[in-house]
């Protein structure tokens, strides 16, 4: 032994074999040693010197490599897990809806299935769930609300998306129309763009996609035409879009007429209500000052009507009061004139009576002349 970290040993070769060699120690212990680690020219009886020491640098290196491997395994299999699907609405029409979602994240788990639910009921599995990111649902009802949810089942658990609420369009709502065009001349294309802008539809597509609702072309051929046929997308002409625009205008005009009728009916009902409320006012309230009347009639529904009515009531009251005062004044004046005339008549009659008496004519009405 030369130092604390190194130990020197001596062995004698006892038997040499193809795989193992028997070594004998000085205290007659037998040790099997791999023949491939010994010199090529050894034979039975050869003496071998072996020096054994500890390599600390190699130990530290192996420890660090092992720790890195553990961290990598934990990061890969211990922290990552599947994520819940993120469901979105790509397009909606009167009877169709197109849903889309991000590619599913499975982490280290295995996929069981991806299921779509409608209004809480299972609708069906999504085929090729690892690569499919959208689906189209048809046959929905007009102007109806639906709820959709995507559920991911894996070997590590079940993960559900947030419910998505979809309201299908009314028959007059054409904003969901998405047109893809094939071969079309420039004039028709410009007219189509103008009509689509008027009705609020989506921009024109050059390729048939899952959210395409109509395909317009002047020639029934081409790859996009064949794709539209395979996806059961209606092939229409420009006249169809023109007719949709015309029907929408007629429907809007009809709705405006009905709206005006409803407004007129509401105005009539409100007028009747105001008249009824005014008629029910107590006479005692009519003698109150205007401020109190305004407070009692302080109703948001009849403010304008009440103010106008109060003005009319005040004018009417003033007219009645004025007419009564004028009548009283006329009566007083008439009484004064009557008294004046009577006094004048008495004065004129007094001399006549004196003359009659002096002539000896009787003044009794019943006397005979």
C-alpha positions as CSV (number, residue, x, y, z in Angstrom):
1,X,0.0,0.0,0.0
2,X,1.6,3.2,-1.2
3,X,-1.0,5.8,0.2
4,X,-4.4,6.0,1.7
5,X,-6.3,6.0,-1.6
6,X,-4.4,3.2,-3.4
7,X,-3.9,-0.4,-2.5
8,X,-1.5,-2.8,-4.2
9,X,-2.3,-6.6,-4.3
10,X,-0.5,-9.6,-5.8
11,X,-2.2,-12.7,-7.3
12,X,-1.0,-16.0,-8.7
13,X,-2.8,-17.4,-11.8
14,X,-4.2,-20.8,-10.9
15,X,-6.2,-21.7,-14.0
16,X,-6.8,-19.9,-17.2
17,X,-10.1,-20.4,-19.1
18,X,-11.7,-18.7,-22.1
19,X,-14.0,-16.6,-19.9
20,X,-12.7,-16.6,-16.4
21,X,-9.3,-16.9,-14.7
22,X,-8.8,-18.3,-11.2
23,X,-6.5,-16.1,-9.1
24,X,-5.0,-17.2,-5.8
25,X,-4.1,-14.7,-3.0
26,X,-1.2,-15.0,-0.7
27,X,-3.6,-16.2,2.0
28,X,-5.0,-18.8,-0.4
29,X,-8.3,-17.1,-1.3
30,X,-9.8,-17.9,-4.8
31,X,-10.9,-15.0,-7.0
32,X,-12.6,-15.3,-10.4
33,X,-11.4,-12.6,-12.7
34,X,-12.5,-11.9,-16.3
35,X,-9.8,-13.2,-18.6
36,X,-10.4,-10.3,-21.1
37,X,-9.0,-7.9,-18.5
38,X,-5.7,-9.8,-18.0
39,X,-2.6,-9.6,-20.2
40,X,-2.6,-12.0,-23.2
41,X,0.6,-13.8,-22.3
42,X,-0.4,-15.1,-18.9
43,X,-0.5,-18.8,-18.0
44,X,-0.8,-20.9,-14.9
45,X,1.7,-19.8,-12.3
46,X,2.0,-16.3,-13.6
47,X,2.1,-13.6,-10.8
48,X,0.1,-10.5,-11.2
49,X,0.4,-7.2,-9.4
50,X,-2.9,-5.3,-9.1
51,X,-3.2,-1.7,-7.9
52,X,-6.7,-0.5,-6.7
53,X,-7.6,3.2,-6.0
54,X,-10.8,5.3,-5.8
55,X,-11.6,7.7,-8.6
56,X,-13.5,10.7,-7.0
57,X,-13.8,12.7,-10.2
58,X,-15.5,9.8,-12.0
59,X,-17.9,9.5,-9.1
60,X,-18.9,13.1,-9.2
61,X,-19.5,13.0,-12.9
62,X,-21.7,10.0,-12.7
63,X,-23.8,11.5,-9.9
64,X,-24.4,14.7,-11.9
65,X,-25.4,12.6,-15.0
66,X,-27.8,10.6,-12.8
67,X,-29.4,13.7,-11.4
68,X,-29.9,15.2,-14.8
69,X,-31.5,12.0,-16.0
70,X,-33.9,12.1,-13.0
71,X,-34.9,15.7,-13.7
72,X,-35.6,14.9,-17.3
73,X,-37.8,12.0,-16.4
74,X,-39.7,14.0,-13.9
75,X,-40.2,16.9,-16.3
76,X,-41.4,14.7,-19.1
77,X,-43.6,12.3,-17.2
78,X,-44.3,14.1,-13.9
79,X,-45.3,17.7,-14.7
80,X,-47.0,17.6,-18.1
81,X,-50.6,16.4,-18.3
82,X,-53.4,16.5,-20.9
83,X,-55.1,19.9,-21.3
84,X,-58.8,20.5,-21.7
85,X,-60.0,21.0,-25.3
86,X,-60.8,24.6,-26.3
87,X,-64.0,24.6,-28.3
88,X,-65.0,27.6,-30.6
89,X,-67.7,28.5,-33.1
90,X,-66.4,29.0,-36.6
91,X,-69.6,29.7,-38.4
92,X,-73.4,29.4,-37.8
93,X,-76.3,29.7,-40.2
94,X,-80.1,29.0,-40.0
95,X,-79.6,25.2,-39.8
96,X,-75.9,24.5,-39.7
97,X,-73.0,25.2,-37.3
98,X,-69.3,24.7,-37.7
99,X,-67.3,24.0,-34.5
100,X,-63.5,24.0,-34.2
101,X,-60.9,23.4,-31.5
102,X,-57.1,23.4,-31.0
103,X,-55.2,20.1,-31.5
104,X,-55.6,18.0,-28.4
105,X,-52.7,17.8,-26.0
106,X,-52.2,14.3,-24.5
107,X,-48.8,14.7,-22.9
108,X,-47.7,11.2,-21.9
109,X,-51.1,9.7,-21.7
110,X,-52.9,7.5,-24.2
111,X,-56.1,8.6,-26.0
112,X,-59.3,6.8,-25.3
113,X,-61.8,8.9,-27.3
114,X,-62.9,12.5,-28.1
115,X,-66.7,12.9,-27.7
116,X,-69.0,15.8,-28.7
117,X,-72.1,16.6,-26.6
118,X,-75.2,18.6,-27.7
119,X,-77.4,20.0,-25.0
120,X,-75.9,17.7,-22.5
121,X,-76.5,14.5,-24.5
122,X,-73.8,12.5,-26.3
123,X,-73.8,13.3,-30.0
124,X,-71.0,11.0,-31.1
125,X,-67.2,10.4,-31.3
126,X,-64.8,12.5,-33.3
127,X,-63.1,10.3,-35.9
128,X,-59.3,10.6,-36.1
129,X,-59.2,12.7,-32.9
130,X,-55.5,13.3,-32.9
131,X,-55.6,15.1,-36.3
132,X,-59.2,16.4,-36.6
133,X,-59.8,19.9,-35.3
134,X,-63.3,20.8,-36.6
135,X,-66.7,19.4,-37.4
136,X,-69.9,20.5,-39.1
137,X,-73.4,19.8,-37.8
138,X,-76.5,20.1,-40.0
139,X,-80.2,19.7,-39.5
140,X,-80.6,22.3,-36.7
141,X,-83.8,24.3,-36.1
142,X,-84.2,27.9,-37.0
143,X,-83.7,30.6,-34.4
144,X,-82.9,28.0,-31.7
145,X,-80.3,28.0,-28.9
146,X,-77.9,25.0,-28.6
147,X,-75.1,24.1,-26.2
148,X,-72.1,22.1,-27.3
149,X,-69.2,20.6,-25.3
150,X,-66.1,18.5,-26.2
151,X,-65.0,15.8,-23.7
152,X,-61.5,14.2,-24.0
153,X,-61.0,10.8,-22.3
154,X,-57.4,9.6,-21.8
155,X,-55.6,7.1,-19.7
156,X,-54.8,9.9,-17.3
157,X,-58.3,11.2,-16.8
158,X,-61.2,13.0,-18.4
159,X,-60.9,16.6,-19.6
160,X,-63.9,18.7,-20.7
161,X,-64.1,22.0,-22.6
162,X,-66.2,24.9,-21.6
163,X,-69.8,24.7,-23.0
164,X,-70.3,26.8,-26.1
165,X,-73.7,28.4,-26.6
166,X,-74.9,28.7,-30.3
167,X,-78.1,30.5,-31.5
168,X,-79.1,29.6,-35.0
169,X,-80.1,32.5,-37.3
170,X,-83.5,33.6,-38.3
171,X,-84.7,33.1,-41.8
172,X,-83.9,36.8,-42.6
173,X,-80.4,36.7,-41.1
174,X,-78.0,36.0,-43.9
175,X,-74.8,36.8,-42.1
176,X,-73.8,33.2,-41.9
177,X,-73.6,32.8,-45.7
178,X,-70.0,31.9,-46.8
179,X,-69.6,31.8,-50.6
180,X,-66.8,30.1,-52.5
181,X,-66.5,31.0,-56.2
182,X,-65.2,29.0,-59.1
183,X,-65.0,30.5,-62.6
184,X,-66.8,33.8,-62.6
185,X,-66.4,36.9,-64.7
186,X,-65.3,40.2,-63.1
187,X,-68.7,42.0,-63.4
188,X,-70.5,39.1,-61.7
189,X,-67.8,38.9,-59.0
190,X,-68.1,42.6,-58.2
191,X,-71.9,42.4,-58.0
192,X,-71.6,39.4,-55.8
193,X,-69.2,41.2,-53.5
194,X,-71.6,44.2,-53.2
195,X,-74.6,41.9,-52.4
196,X,-72.7,40.0,-49.8
197,X,-71.6,43.2,-48.2
198,X,-75.2,44.4,-48.1
199,X,-76.5,41.3,-46.4
200,X,-73.6,41.1,-44.0
201,X,-72.2,37.8,-45.3
202,X,-68.7,36.5,-44.9
203,X,-65.9,37.5,-47.4
204,X,-65.6,35.4,-50.6
205,X,-63.5,32.3,-50.4
206,X,-61.3,31.0,-53.2
207,X,-61.1,27.5,-51.7
208,X,-63.9,25.2,-50.5
209,X,-63.6,24.8,-46.7
210,X,-65.7,23.2,-44.0
211,X,-67.5,26.4,-43.3
212,X,-68.4,27.1,-47.0
213,X,-72.2,27.3,-47.4
214,X,-72.5,27.9,-51.1
215,X,-70.4,27.4,-54.2
216,X,-71.0,29.8,-57.2
217,X,-69.5,29.1,-60.6
218,X,-70.3,29.6,-64.3
219,X,-68.6,26.3,-65.2
220,X,-69.4,22.9,-63.7
221,X,-65.9,21.7,-63.5
222,X,-62.6,22.1,-61.7
223,X,-61.1,20.8,-58.5
224,X,-63.0,23.2,-56.2
225,X,-66.3,22.2,-57.9
226,X,-65.5,18.5,-57.4
227,X,-64.6,19.2,-53.8
228,X,-67.9,21.1,-53.2
229,X,-69.8,18.1,-54.7
230,X,-68.0,15.7,-52.4
231,X,-68.8,17.8,-49.3
232,X,-72.5,18.2,-50.2
233,X,-72.2,22.0,-50.6
234,X,-75.0,23.6,-52.6
235,X,-74.0,24.7,-56.1
236,X,-75.9,27.9,-56.9
237,X,-75.9,30.7,-59.3
238,X,-75.7,34.5,-58.8
239,X,-79.5,34.7,-59.1
240,X,-79.8,32.8,-55.9
241,X,-77.9,35.5,-54.0
242,X,-79.9,38.2,-55.7
243,X,-83.1,36.6,-54.6
244,X,-81.9,36.2,-51.0
245,X,-81.1,40.0,-50.9
246,X,-84.5,40.9,-52.4
247,X,-86.4,38.7,-49.9
248,X,-84.5,40.2,-47.1
249,X,-85.5,43.7,-48.2
250,X,-89.2,42.7,-48.4
251,X,-89.1,41.1,-45.0
252,X,-87.5,44.1,-43.5
253,X,-90.1,46.4,-45.0
254,X,-92.8,44.2,-43.6
255,X,-91.2,44.2,-40.2
256,X,-91.0,48.0,-40.3
257,X,-94.7,48.3,-41.0
258,X,-95.5,46.0,-38.2
259,X,-93.2,48.0,-35.9
260,X,-95.0,51.2,-36.8
261,X,-98.4,49.6,-36.1
262,X,-97.2,48.4,-32.7
263,X,-95.9,51.9,-31.9
264,X,-99.2,53.5,-32.9
265,X,-101.1,51.0,-30.7
266,X,-98.8,51.7,-27.8
267,X,-99.3,55.5,-28.2
268,X,-103.1,55.0,-28.2
269,X,-103.0,52.8,-25.1
270,X,-100.8,55.3,-23.4
271,X,-103.2,58.2,-24.3
272,X,-106.1,56.3,-22.9
273,X,-104.2,55.6,-19.7
274,X,-103.3,59.3,-19.3
275,X,-106.9,60.4,-19.9
276,X,-108.2,57.9,-17.3
277,X,-105.7,59.0,-14.7
278,X,-106.6,62.7,-15.3
279,X,-110.3,62.0,-15.0
280,X,-109.8,60.2,-11.6
281,X,-108.2,63.3,-10.0
282,X,-110.2,64.4,-6.9
283,X,-111.9,67.8,-7.0
284,X,-110.0,68.6,-3.8
285,X,-106.8,68.3,-5.7
286,X,-107.9,70.8,-8.3
287,X,-108.0,73.5,-5.5
288,X,-104.4,72.9,-4.6
289,X,-101.5,75.0,-5.8
290,X,-99.9,74.1,-9.0
291,X,-96.7,72.9,-7.3
292,X,-98.7,70.3,-5.3
293,X,-100.6,69.2,-8.4
294,X,-97.3,68.7,-10.3
295,X,-95.9,66.6,-7.4
296,X,-99.0,64.4,-7.3
297,X,-98.9,64.0,-11.1
298,X,-95.2,63.3,-11.1
299,X,-95.4,60.2,-13.2
300,X,-92.6,59.6,-15.9
301,X,-95.2,58.0,-18.2
302,X,-97.5,61.1,-18.3
303,X,-95.2,64.0,-17.6
304,X,-95.7,65.8,-20.9
305,X,-99.4,65.0,-21.0
306,X,-99.9,66.2,-17.3
307,X,-98.1,69.5,-17.8
308,X,-100.3,70.3,-20.8
309,X,-103.4,69.2,-18.9
310,X,-102.5,71.3,-15.9
311,X,-102.1,74.4,-18.1
312,X,-105.5,73.7,-19.6
313,X,-107.0,73.2,-16.1
314,X,-105.5,76.5,-14.8
315,X,-106.8,78.4,-17.8
316,X,-110.3,76.9,-17.3
317,X,-110.2,77.8,-13.6
318,X,-109.2,81.3,-14.5
319,X,-112.0,81.6,-17.0
320,X,-114.6,80.3,-14.5
321,X,-113.4,82.7,-11.8
322,X,-113.4,85.6,-14.2
323,X,-116.9,84.9,-15.4
324,X,-118.3,84.7,-11.9
325,X,-116.7,88.0,-10.9
326,X,-118.1,89.7,-14.0
327,X,-121.6,88.3,-13.3
328,X,-121.4,89.6,-9.7
329,X,-120.3,93.0,-10.9
330,X,-123.1,93.2,-13.5
331,X,-125.7,92.3,-10.8
332,X,-124.4,95.0,-8.5
333,X,-124.5,97.6,-11.3
334,X,-128.1,96.6,-12.3
335,X,-129.2,96.9,-8.7
336,X,-127.7,100.4,-8.4
337,X,-129.4,101.5,-11.6
338,X,-132.7,100.0,-10.5
339,X,-132.5,101.9,-7.1
340,X,-131.7,105.1,-9.0
341,X,-134.6,104.8,-11.4
342,X,-137.0,104.0,-8.4
343,X,-135.8,107.1,-6.6
344,X,-136.3,109.3,-9.7
345,X,-139.8,107.8,-10.2
346,X,-140.8,108.6,-6.6
347,X,-139.6,112.2,-7.0
348,X,-141.7,112.6,-10.2
349,X,-144.8,111.0,-8.7
350,X,-144.9,113.2,-5.5
351,X,-146.0,116.4,-7.3
352,X,-148.7,114.6,-9.2
353,X,-150.2,113.2,-6.1
354,X,-150.3,116.7,-4.5
355,X,-152.1,118.1,-7.6
356,X,-154.7,115.3,-7.5
357,X,-155.4,115.9,-3.9
358,X,-155.8,119.6,-4.4
359,X,-158.4,119.0,-7.1
360,X,-160.3,116.6,-4.8
361,X,-159.8,113.5,-7.0
362,X,-159.7,110.4,-4.9
363,X,-156.5,108.4,-4.9
364,X,-158.0,105.0,-4.0
365,X,-157.8,102.5,-6.9
366,X,-161.3,101.1,-6.2
367,X,-163.0,104.6,-6.1
368,X,-165.4,105.5,-8.9
369,X,-164.8,108.7,-10.8
